[in-house]
Structures are given as structure tokens and as C-alpha cells.
Amino acid sequence: MNGSEPADGTRLFQRLRNVRDLAASGALARDEAYTGGRVAYEGALARLRDVMRRDLGVDRAVAL
């Protein structure tokens, strides 16, 4: 990661905020913009979890 890329936690927060903003603007769960934002958020969350597991030395299979 270089200095211009946000950290995983920052990226996750940005994705979550984007989904929140879509919902606040009236987007429905079935709207393409909302579902796309939700997929991006869930992907960022999964990556953050993987980074945290690596940092803690926990195998993913053990955590499930």
C-alpha cells in the first residue's frame, strides 16, 4: 500500500458510509446502486477481517 491509498479500515468506513447515504436518499434494497454498494462494503469487510486474522495469527478455518 502506498501513501495515496486509504487503509483497509478507512476503505471499509467509506463503503459503509456510501451504503448509508444511499439508504438515506431513499434507495431500496433491490436498487442496483444499493446492492452494488452493499457488495463493495461486504468485500471490504471480508478483506479487513482477513488482515486482522493475519495480524493476530489466527487461521480463518479456526475462526469460522
Beta strands, then each sheet from edge to edge (+ up, - down):
end
